[in-house]
């Protein structure tokens, strides 16, 4: 599958028989080949860990999983990422919420590769420091030079507190009362926006900066961050599910109303690795944690279609004819990692994409029927494509 679109392929339905006669999951029918044998035999510990923990059929082999986790921690690449963690009160560590050097983004990457709470003292010290700087309203700030602010300040924008709360949850601090207060604040900040219920870019007096875009627009990035926090905590209420539908509304309305700086063209569909900012993978990685969007009595046909379109676009733009992902866009500074190179397939990137597709197994037939070329044609006709 190339980046220029794909025609509808044979539709998988339910669990079908593979070449060996063993049952295969429906999501595998979306790919030219099953990537799991390659992933399990690769030399990248994080990809093996992801495959064992998220992609293998049947009961998890706890011994193999523990060995893969140990390999992740022993991997020089993991240690190099740990060495990058900044001091939480060091303004040099804040280079923007959309920077891979932002501490929560580094911590999310470490969690993605398989590092967990208690695995490294450097992470624990950073989490402790984050918890020490909580505002009375429950929000977590970060320290740095924001637009219009000099010298550095402790500022709280939603993309601070949401991102910080997420990594605290991921590394085992969900039971801390301060994290629970932050999650409650996130729930309370859910608001009506021009696209529907979601989270806005809220100004912080200490920063003097609200964020880009129209005042009433939903912020796609902080909305995804909030939804991931609530999903990880098992706190997605009916109103939270409605906010998740707003994220799909942003996709459906891309031809008529695009939130400033958040387009849905080539850059959105081409995953930039390591992935932590708004793109097709971020949308799907978030929304596939909320299965009521596509299954059950409350699922809406338009949401099922939107999720299927997004999944089809992700496959078309990122998965090659062998069923693996060779990165086509990378942040600088990760050349030592498979996801930081554009000249060879990345086991880690392949596993991350496969994890999202597996969650959508019940929707595989709908995904397979999508023609991404038709989606592009409709968008071009209405002026929606931005590159």
N, C-alpha and C positions, 0 to 999 in steps of 0.2 A: 504493500500500500504506500503510495507516494503522498507528497504533501499537496498535490493538486486536486485531490478529491478521489472518491471511489464509488463505484456503482454498488447497488444492493447485491449482497452475496447470498448464498444459500442460507436459509434461516434455520438456526438451531432451535430446538424446542425441548425444554426439560432436560433430563439426563439421557444422553444418547450413548450408543456403543462406539468405542474407539476402534482403531485398527486391530488392537490386540484382543478385542472382545470385552475389555473391562469398561465399566461406565466412566464417562467423562463429564465434567461439568459444562453447562451450556455456554458459559463465558468463553471457554476455549474455542468454540466455533467462530468467535469474532476474530481470531488470530490465524495466520497461515500455518502456525505450528505451535505446539505446546512448549513454552519456554522453560518449564520447570526442570527437566533433566539438565539443561545447560546451566541453569542457575545453581542447582545443587552441586554441580561439578566444577564451578568456577573458583577462582582463587581470591574472590572478594568476600571477606567474612560477613559484611553487612548484607549482601545479597543472599547469602546462604541463610542467615538468620531470618530475614524477611520471608523467604520462601518457606522455611520450616514453621514459622509462627503464623503465617497468613495465607499460604497458598496450597498446602498439602492436604489432600483428602484424608478423611478419617481421623482417628485419634492422633494427637501430637506425640511424637517420640521425645519424651522429656529429657532423656540422656543426650540425644543429638542436639536438642535445642539448647541445653546448658553448655554443651561443648561449643556450639556456634556463638553463644553469648560470650564465652571466655575468649574465643578467637577475635571477636569484635574488640574487646577491651585490650587485647595484646597487640592489635594491629597498629603499626606505626602511624597510619593515617588517622586513626582515632586519637592517638596521643597528640598528633599535630593539631587537631581541632581543639582538643582540651587546652593546649598551650596558647591558643588564640583568645581564650576567654578573658575579657577585660575586667578591671576593677569597676565595681558598680558606681563608685563616686569619682571615676576618672572621666572627664568630659571628652577625652580623646577616644573613648570607647563608643561614643555616640556619633555616628556618621549618617544618621537618617534612618527612619523606620523601614525604608525599602532597601537598606544596605545589608549585605551578608555579614558585615562586621557588628551589627546591632546585636547585643548580647542575647535577647530572646530568640533572634533568628538562628544564632549559633547553637543555642540550647535546643531548639526544635530540630535542627539538623542532627545533633548528637542523639537525640531521642529517636529520630528516624533511622539512624544506622544501628541502633540497638542498645545504646547506653541507657541505664535506668537509674532511679533514685538510689543513693547509697553506693554507687559504683566508683565515685571519684570525689575526693575531698574538695577539689577546686570547684566542682559544681555545687556542692553543699554550702560552701562559703558564699558563693554568689547568690544562691537562693536565700540564705539567711539575710544577706544585705538587702535584697529586694524586699523582703518582708519587713525590714526595719523602717522603710520609707513609705508608709501607707498614710494617706490623707484621712481625715476624720470621716469623710463621706464614703470610705471604702475603696477609693481608687488608688492605684499604684502609680507613682511618677517615675520618670527617668531623668538623668542629669546630663545636660548637654546644651549646645547652642542651637536654639530653634530659630526659624526665620523671625526677624524683627527683635530677637533677644540677644543682648550682649551685656555683660558677660554671661557664662553658662548659668542655667537655673534648673531647679527641680520642677519640671513641667508635666502636666497630665493632659494628654490628648487621649481619645479612645484607643488609638493605635499604640499607646503606651500601656495603659492598664489592661486592655484585652490581651495583648501579647504576653505581658508579664504573668497574668493570671493563668494563661494556658500552660506556660512552661512550669509554673509551680504545681499545677495539677498533674502534668505529665511526669514530673519527677517525684511524685509521692507526697506532696504537701496538701492534698485536697482536704484532709481532715483538720488542718489548721484553721482556727476561727477567723483569722485574717483573710485567708483565701475564701472562706465561705462568705464573708462580708463583701469581698470584691465580686464574687459571683452574684450575690444578691443585688449589688449595685448595677451590674451589667443587665440583669433582668429588669431592674427599675428604669434603666436608661432606654429601653425599647420604646420607640416613638413612631408616630405616624409620619411618613415621608411622602414625597411626591410620587413615589413608585409603590407605596404600601408600607406596612409595618416593617421597621428595620432600625438600624442604628445610624445616627447622623455624625458628622464631624462637629464635635462640640468644642467651643473655644475654652481656653484656660487663661484666666487673668494674668498668671505669672509668665505666660508665654507670649500673649498678645497675638496669637495666630490661631485661626479656626481650622484651617485646612483648605484645600482647593475645592473649586466647584461651586455650584449654586447652593444657597443656604438650605433650601428645602429638600435637596436630593439625598437619597440614601447613599451612604458610603459603602461601596461593595466590599472593600477590604476589611473594615472593622466589623461589618455584618458577618462576614465569614468567620472572623476571629471569635466573635461572640458566640456564634452557633457552635463552633468547635468546643469552646469551653463548656457550654451547657450540655452538649452531647456527651462529652467525656465524663461529666458529672451525673449523667442520667437525669438532667433537669430540663429537657426540651418539653415545655408545656404546649398546649394547643396554640397559644399566642406565639411561642417560639417557632412552631411548625409553620405558622402563617408567615413569619419573617423569612423562613427558608423559601417559601413560595415567592416572596418578593425577590430573592436572588435569581430565581428563574424568570420572573417578570422582567428583570433587567436584561436578561438574554433575549427574551421574546420581543422586547421593545427597542432593541438595539438600532433598528432602522429609523425610529422616530425620536428617541430620547436617550442620549448617551451621557451618563454621568461623566463630568469633566475628568480627563486623564484615564478613564477606564473604558477603553474601546474593546471590540470583539473581533478584530481582524487577524492578520497573520501573527502578530506578536502575542496576542491572547492565546491563540491555538498552538503556537510553538512553545513548548515548555522550556523555560529558562532554568537551568540547573546550577546550584541546588534550588529547588522550588520552595518559595515561602511567600511570594507576593501574588497578587491577583492574576490568575490565568486559568485556562481550562482545567488544569489539574487541581488547582486550589479549590475551584468551585465544586468539582466532582468529589474530591477527597473530603470536603466538608459535607456536602448534601447527601452523599451515600451513607453517612452516619445516621440519617433520619429516614428509615425505610418506609414510613407512612406516606412519603411523597410519591411513591410508585406502587406500593402494595397495600392491600387492605381495602375496606369499604370506603374509606375517606379519600383514597387516591383519585386525583383528577386527570382526565385524559391529556389535557394541555401540559400538565407537569410531567407526565410520563414521556410525552413527545419531546419536551424541552431537554430532559435528562438524556434521552436517546440521541438527540441531535448533538449534544455536548460530547457524549461518549464517542459517537461516530467521528466527530471532528478531531477529538484527541487522538484516536487511532490513525486517522488519515494523515495527520500532520506530524506524527511522532514515531509510528511503528513501521518498520520496513517489511520487505517481502519475506523475511525469515522469521517474523514475529518478535523481533527484538528492537530496542531503542538505541539508536546512535544519537547522542545529543546534537542538536542543531543550533543551540544558543546556550552559552555558559557565562557565568560571572567569572571575572578574573580572580586569580588567586587559588583556584582549585585544580590546577593542571596536573597535580599528582594523583588525582582521583579519577576513576572511570567516568564519573558524571561531569568532569571538568574538561573533557577532551571531545573533539568533534570528529576524530579520524577513526574511531573504533566503537563497536557496540559496548554499552555500559550495562553490566548485570544489575547494578543498583537501580539505575533509571528504569530498566525493564521491569524489575520487581515492583517498583513503586506504581507504575502504570497498571501492572497486572493486578495488584491488590485492589485498586479502584474498580477495575472491570469485573473482578470476581464478586464484589459486593452487589453489582448490578446483574447478577446471573439471571434473576427472574425477568429481567427486561431485555435479555439478549436477543430475542426474536425481533423486538421493536428496533433495537440498535442496528441489527443486521440489515433491516429494510431501509435504513436511511441512505439517501444519496447526497453526500456532502457537496457535490458539484451543484445540485439544485439549490441547496441552502445558499451557496455563494452567489449563484445567479440572482436569486431573489434579493439578497442583500445589496448586490451591486446595483440592481435596478432602482433601489430606494436610497442609495447613497450611504449604506451602513458600513461598508468595508473601510477600515482604517488600517494602515500598515505602519 
